[in-house]
Amino acid sequence: MEKIRKNTGRIGVLCSGGDAPGMNACIRSVVRTAYRYKAEVIGIRNGFQGMIADDVLPLSLRSVGNIIQRGGTILGTSRSKEFFTRDGRRRAYQNLERLGIDQLVVLGGDGSMNGAAELSKEFSIKVVGVPCTIDNDLEGTDFSIGFHTAVETAVQSIDKIRDTADSHGRVFLIEVMGKNTGHIALETALACGAEYAVVPEERFKLSALVKKIEAGVRRGKTGSIVIVSEKAKPGYVLELAESLAPKISVDVRTMILGHLQRGGSPASFDRNLASRFGAMAVELLQKSKTRVMTGIRCDRMQAVPFSHIVGRKKPASTDVLELIDSLSV
Ligand code: F6P
């Protein structure tokens, strides 16, 4: 492997789990902040799986140029099953040790933070996590990298659906991602003036949805938008449409936004959050902080211990459901 230059430490950086827009901006920030501290950065390809396979590349200042605006991740990512075995982690650590990587920055969601926590518990390596997930479901931070962009992408798509829904007087049930939480669904529903939102945090009553749609029809509404969170089971919206269609007087159509929400150029909010989190991760490592994730709470940056995150999920606040309802009369 090409030697970059003399350094005061070797930082490995990887992306794990589902990609999130803003990951590249974060990688750029890690590399360029490390440069300030004279530390070398090694990129690990395809997440924890690449760590096991010893698939790495040196990241120079120039190698992260012109990526701040790019979606996806230049490093690739994976959901590694092998890393969740003790043997997988041991092999991964042995590779890091041989490469002289003594610090690690892990970009990812809840599963990735679990993996990072396990590795840092079992082996002598400093690990800092950076929350990157469109789901925004990580405890300890108000926002994760990628969330704002995903919501923006969903809103732009739904605005288009609204045109055809209105022209035909139809109800559109639109499924958004979010796994077990409704952060994307609620934020999107409010932003596109949806009539209703179905989220895992609130018990769903078909009769309430029927009532809302029929009341709209009586008031002369030309179309309705219902945002449905996938509830950890992509395709849930199809079941819902089947139960709803015979109970209402207007046509029902469905749409699953799916992976569209994970792609595209990151919004400025995500680029900036990524730039801040990437720099913070390196600074924490320089201060020998480990087993923490970068976070932001009420506009203040904070280091959140892995112990506070692992095994927990941040539910979406359902207070906004009332506002969605009252503004869509
Ligand atoms: O965690 C991010 C996420 O996009 C979820 O919203 C979704 O349920 C899941 O990943 C999809 O995963 P995959 O890309 O492996 O199908």
Residues whose N, C-alpha, C, O or C-beta is under 5 A from the ligand:
A	BS01	F6P	G18 D135 M177 G178 K179
